[in-house]
Amino acid sequence: MTRSRGDKSLIGFIWRMVLNAIALLVVARLINGIDVAGFWPAFVAAVLLGVVNAIIRPIIIFLTLPLQVMTLGLITIVINGLLLWGVSSVVDGFYVRGLWPAMVGSLLLGIISTILTAVLA
């Protein structure tokens, strides 16, 4: 049985979500104010965060374009933190207690997931 291109992209997507879930678990250990109850809540949060980043984030970035220019893009850190905080309000077992932990956590999550993807994918 040969795999189709769709199978490879689905496996790649699931692998990236597993790596993002691991990154989320690492961030929860490093940042006081972010808690994850286990791997499955982290996995669900990673999938939901991926969907939010693919669909909602570009719209918000476009709508805040004047602020992006005025702050030289630094408002993106706040937007990413708000999106992470929003995902935590939907996923049971994933908790973010405030905007500051969300912003620092989103920065670390991006760094750690990039490193994990570069090394393991």
C-alpha positions in Angstrom: 0.0 0.0 0.0 1.5 3.3 -1.0 0.8 6.5 0.9 -0.8 9.4 -0.9 0.4 13.0 -0.5 -2.6 13.7 1.8 -1.4 11.0 4.2 2.1 12.5 4.4 0.7 16.0 5.1 -1.7 14.6 7.8 1.2 12.7 9.5 3.3 15.9 9.3 0.5 18.0 10.8 0.0 15.5 13.7 3.8 15.4 14.2 4.0 19.2 14.4 1.1 19.2 16.9 2.9 16.6 19.0 6.0 18.8 19.0 4.0 21.9 19.8 2.3 20.0 22.7 5.8 19.1 24.0 6.9 22.7 23.7 3.8 23.8 25.6 4.6 21.3 28.4 8.2 22.8 28.5 6.8 26.3 28.6 4.4 25.4 31.5 7.4 24.1 33.5 9.4 27.3 32.8 6.8 30.0 33.3 5.0 30.6 36.5 1.4 31.3 35.6 1.0 28.7 32.9 -0.1 25.2 33.9 -0.9 22.2 31.8 -2.6 19.1 33.4 -0.9 16.6 31.1 0.0 15.7 27.5 -3.6 15.5 26.2 -4.7 19.0 27.3 -1.4 20.2 25.8 -2.1 18.4 22.6 -5.7 19.8 22.4 -4.3 23.3 23.2 -1.6 22.9 20.5 -4.2 21.9 17.8 -6.6 24.7 18.8 -3.7 27.2 18.9 -2.7 26.0 15.4 -6.2 26.6 14.1 -6.4 30.0 15.8 -3.0 31.0 14.4 -4.0 29.9 11.0 -7.5 31.5 10.8 -7.9 34.3 13.4 -4.4 35.7 13.8 -4.0 36.9 10.2 -7.3 38.8 10.5 -6.3 40.4 13.8 -2.8 41.3 12.4 -4.5 42.9 9.4 -7.0 44.9 11.5 -4.2 46.2 13.8 -1.9 47.1 10.9 -1.7 50.8 11.9 -0.6 49.7 15.4 1.9 47.3 13.8 3.5 50.2 12.0 3.5 52.5 15.1 5.0 49.9 17.4 7.3 48.4 14.8 5.5 45.1 15.2 5.8 44.8 18.9 2.0 44.7 19.3 2.3 41.2 17.8 3.7 39.9 21.1 0.5 41.2 22.8 -1.7 39.6 20.1 0.1 36.3 20.4 -0.3 36.4 24.2 -4.0 37.2 24.0 -4.5 34.3 21.6 -2.7 31.9 23.9 -4.7 33.3 26.8 -7.9 32.8 24.8 -7.1 29.2 24.0 -6.5 28.5 27.7 -10.0 29.7 28.4 -11.4 27.0 26.1 -9.2 24.0 26.9 -9.8 22.2 30.2 -6.5 21.4 31.8 -4.6 24.3 30.2 -4.4 27.4 32.3 -2.8 30.8 31.7 -3.1 33.2 34.6 -2.8 36.7 33.1 -1.5 38.6 30.1 2.2 38.8 31.2 2.6 35.0 31.5 0.7 34.6 28.2 3.0 37.0 26.4 6.2 35.5 27.8 4.8 32.0 27.2 3.9 32.8 23.6 7.5 34.0 23.0 9.0 30.9 24.6 6.5 28.6 22.8 7.6 30.0 19.5 11.3 29.6 20.3 11.0 26.1 21.7 8.7 24.8 19.0 10.9 26.2 16.3 14.0 24.5 17.9 12.1 21.2 18.3 10.8 21.3 14.7 14.2 22.1 13.3 15.9 19.3 15.3 13.3 16.6 15.1 11.2 17.2 12.0 
